[in-house]
Amino acid sequence: MALVDVLDFLPSGHKDRDALIEILASLIKSLIKFRDPERGV
């Protein structure tokens, strides 16, 4: 989850910030497919 940490320190106007947010969103969508439905993790 280093990507989340990077976003905390990256200036809001950084040219690559939107691309990193898209990568994070894609990662989250992928992880949801593999979560345990009983525990939710």
C-alpha positions in Angstrom: 0.0 0.0 0.0 3.0 2.3 -0.6 0.9 3.9 -3.4 -1.5 5.3 -0.8 1.5 6.7 1.2 2.9 8.3 -2.0 -0.4 10.1 -2.7 -0.3 11.6 0.8 3.0 13.3 0.0 2.6 14.1 -3.7 1.4 17.6 -4.4 -2.1 17.9 -5.7 -0.9 19.6 -8.8 1.7 16.9 -9.7 1.5 15.9 -13.4 1.4 12.1 -12.6 -1.0 12.3 -9.6 -4.1 11.4 -11.7 -2.4 8.4 -13.3 -1.4 7.1 -9.8 -5.0 7.5 -8.6 -6.2 5.5 -11.6 -3.7 2.8 -10.8 -4.9 2.6 -7.2 -8.5 2.5 -8.3 -7.7 -0.4 -10.7 -5.9 -2.2 -7.9 -8.8 -1.9 -5.5 -11.2 -3.2 -8.2 -9.0 -6.2 -8.7 -8.6 -6.9 -5.0 -12.4 -6.9 -4.4 -12.6 -10.0 -6.7 -10.5 -12.0 -4.3 -11.9 -11.0 -0.9 -13.4 -13.5 1.5 -17.2 -12.9 1.3 -17.6 -14.2 4.9 -15.1 -11.9 6.5 -15.1 -9.1 4.0 -11.3 -9.0 3.7 
